[in-house]
Amino acid sequence: MKIRTPIFGSPQKAIAINPKATEGATLGVDLKWPDGSLVTASQLGGAVPAASGAYSASTAGGSAASPSSIATVINWSSILGIPANVLQVAAQAAAGLVTRLAGGTWVERVLTGTAGRIVVTNGDGASGNPAVDLATVGNSGTGALQAFAADGFGRITGTRAPTTDDLPQGVSHFYDRTLVFTQGTASTSWSIAHNMGKFPSVTVVNTAGDEVEADVTFIDANNLSLAFASAFSGSAYLN
């Protein structure tokens, strides 16, 4: 047997109710646990499943008469209390890295590079971790000799035009340069440490600019001595 009940606002219409159906109940008034005890708001709001999946009266703030056969209890206060910024994260639809702004708003961001400088692969992280690398540049075949300074990371911190003084004298390849030695004190013997790494040709002049013949003795590739018939001062040009 079913009972027909009119629908509020539409007396001509009605719904059939099974008399064996569970009656409606109000929390804290006549909503009861299977053992007949009233269900309170504190029990539903704080109840969490125990390790075995059973209801825990002490955790939920209930009484000793509360049932122990409930497999899952939903903490409605936790669901209704989800922070707004968490909801914003959940609302993000585009692929990318999620960033929180100062005001609490969350937005998507994508790593990008500068063309010809930095290459970024998978910048939105959708296919794995983003990868950052230097862009490949071609060889122009041009360039200029330059002296530069670099820091510990290989970054150039200074440049200037180079000179032959930047390179040491070679063993088999020598600089084509002239070394000028000045003898300020008149002497019949001049000792010259030229450090040119070779046996240079020598031209001697006095202070008046007249060329003077000298007896040259090569001690080694970096040292020589000059001997004269009389003492004088002047200059020696070594090439």
C-alpha positions in Angstrom: 0.0 0.0 0.0 1.3 3.5 -0.9 0.3 6.9 0.4 -0.3 9.7 -2.1 0.7 13.1 -0.8 -0.2 16.4 -2.5 2.7 18.5 -3.8 3.0 21.9 -2.2 1.7 24.6 -4.5 0.2 22.1 -6.9 -2.8 20.4 -5.0 -3.9 18.7 -8.2 -0.6 16.7 -8.3 0.7 14.2 -5.8 3.5 11.8 -5.2 3.3 8.2 -3.9 5.3 7.4 -0.7 6.1 3.9 0.3 5.0 3.6 4.0 8.1 1.5 4.6 10.5 4.2 3.5 12.9 5.8 6.0 11.3 8.9 7.6 13.1 12.2 7.3 15.1 13.4 10.3 16.7 16.6 11.7 20.3 16.6 12.8 20.4 16.8 16.6 16.6 16.3 16.9 15.6 12.9 15.6 18.5 11.8 13.2 19.8 8.7 15.0 22.7 6.3 14.7 21.8 2.6 14.1 22.0 2.0 17.9 19.3 4.6 18.4 21.4 7.5 19.8 21.1 11.0 18.3 23.6 12.2 15.7 25.1 15.6 16.7 26.7 18.2 14.5 30.0 17.8 16.5 30.0 14.1 15.7 29.6 14.7 11.9 32.0 17.7 11.8 34.9 16.1 13.6 34.5 12.4 12.9 37.3 10.7 11.0 37.8 7.1 10.1 40.0 5.1 12.5 42.8 2.9 11.3 40.4 0.0 10.8 37.9 2.2 9.0 35.5 2.3 12.1 34.0 5.4 13.6 35.9 6.8 16.5 33.7 8.4 19.2 36.6 10.0 21.1 37.9 11.6 17.9 34.4 12.8 16.8 33.5 14.1 20.3 30.6 11.6 20.6 29.5 9.4 23.4 30.4 5.9 24.3 27.1 4.8 22.8 28.2 6.0 19.3 28.4 3.2 16.6 31.7 1.6 15.6 30.6 0.2 12.2 30.8 3.4 10.0 33.3 2.8 7.2 33.7 6.4 6.0 32.8 9.7 7.6 32.8 13.0 5.6 34.1 16.0 7.4 31.7 18.6 5.8 33.4 21.5 7.6 36.7 20.7 5.9 35.0 20.6 2.4 33.1 23.9 3.0 36.2 25.5 4.4 38.5 25.1 1.4 40.6 28.3 1.1 39.9 30.6 -1.8 43.4 30.4 -3.2 43.2 26.6 -3.3 40.0 26.9 -5.3 41.8 29.3 -7.7 44.5 26.7 -8.3 41.9 24.1 -9.0 40.3 26.5 -11.5 43.4 26.9 -13.6 42.7 25.3 -17.0 45.8 26.1 -19.2 49.0 24.1 -19.2 51.8 25.8 -17.4 53.5 26.5 -14.0 51.2 27.8 -11.3 52.4 31.0 -9.6 50.9 32.8 -6.6 50.8 36.6 -6.9 51.1 38.9 -3.9 47.4 39.4 -3.5 46.7 35.6 -3.3 45.7 35.2 -6.9 47.0 32.2 -8.8 48.0 32.3 -12.5 49.7 30.1 -15.0 53.2 31.0 -16.2 55.4 29.5 -19.0 59.2 29.6 -19.2 60.4 31.2 -22.4 63.8 32.1 -23.9 65.2 34.9 -26.0 65.6 34.0 -29.6 69.2 33.4 -30.5 70.3 33.4 -26.9 68.4 30.9 -24.7 66.4 27.9 -25.8 63.6 26.6 -23.5 62.1 23.2 -24.2 58.8 22.1 -22.6 58.5 25.5 -20.9 55.0 24.8 -19.6 56.1 21.5 -17.9 53.3 19.6 -19.6 55.6 16.9 -20.9 58.1 16.8 -18.1 60.6 19.1 -16.5 61.5 22.3 -18.5 65.0 22.3 -20.1 67.0 25.4 -20.6 70.0 25.5 -22.9 72.1 28.0 -24.9 71.0 28.6 -28.5 73.2 27.2 -31.2 75.0 29.8 -33.2 76.7 29.5 -36.6 80.4 30.1 -37.4 80.6 33.4 -39.3 84.2 32.8 -40.3 85.2 36.3 -39.1 86.8 37.7 -36.0 89.5 39.8 -34.5 92.4 39.1 -32.2 91.6 40.4 -28.8 92.8 40.2 -25.2 90.0 39.5 -22.7 89.4 38.8 -19.0 86.8 36.3 -17.8 85.3 35.5 -14.4 85.0 32.0 -12.9 81.8 31.3 -14.9 83.4 32.1 -18.2 81.7 35.4 -18.6 83.8 38.1 -20.4 84.4 41.0 -18.0 86.9 43.0 -20.0 88.5 43.4 -23.5 91.3 45.3 -25.0 93.6 45.3 -28.1 96.4 42.7 -27.7 100.1 43.4 -28.0 103.1 41.1 -28.5 103.9 41.5 -24.8 100.8 39.3 -24.1 102.6 36.3 -25.6 106.0 34.9 -24.4 108.8 34.4 -26.9 108.6 31.0 -28.6 111.3 28.4 -28.9 111.4 28.2 -32.6 109.3 31.2 -33.7 110.5 34.6 -32.6 109.1 38.1 -32.6 110.5 40.4 -35.3 111.3 43.2 -32.9 114.1 45.5 -32.0 115.4 45.7 -28.4 117.2 48.9 -27.5 119.8 48.7 -24.7 121.2 51.9 -23.3 124.6 52.1 -21.6 124.6 55.2 -19.4 128.1 54.8 -18.0 131.1 54.9 -20.3 132.7 51.4 -20.4 134.8 49.2 -22.7 132.5 46.2 -21.9 128.7 46.1 -22.0 126.7 43.1 -20.7 123.2 42.8 -22.2 120.5 40.4 -20.9 118.1 40.7 -23.9 116.0 37.5 -23.2 115.0 37.4 -26.9 115.5 33.6 -27.1 117.8 33.9 -30.1 121.2 35.3 -31.2 120.3 38.7 -32.5 122.2 41.1 -34.8 123.7 44.0 -32.9 124.2 47.7 -34.0 126.0 50.1 -31.5 126.0 53.9 -31.6 127.5 56.4 -29.3 125.7 59.3 -27.7 126.4 61.4 -30.8 124.6 58.8 -33.0 127.8 57.5 -34.7 128.0 53.8 -35.3 130.8 52.1 -33.3 132.2 48.7 -34.1 131.9 46.1 -31.3 133.3 42.7 -30.6 130.1 40.6 -29.9 130.2 37.5 -27.7 127.0 35.4 -27.5 126.9 33.9 -24.0 123.6 32.1 -24.8 120.3 32.8 -26.6 119.3 35.4 -24.0 122.6 37.0 -23.0 125.6 38.7 -24.8 128.5 41.0 -24.1 130.1 43.8 -26.2 133.7 44.8 -26.1 135.2 48.1 -27.4 138.7 49.5 -27.9 137.8 52.5 -25.7 135.2 53.3 -23.1 132.1 55.2 -24.1 128.4 55.3 -23.5 125.6 54.9 -26.0 123.0 52.5 -27.2 122.9 49.0 -28.7 120.1 47.9 -31.1 119.3 44.2 -31.2 117.2 42.6 -33.9 
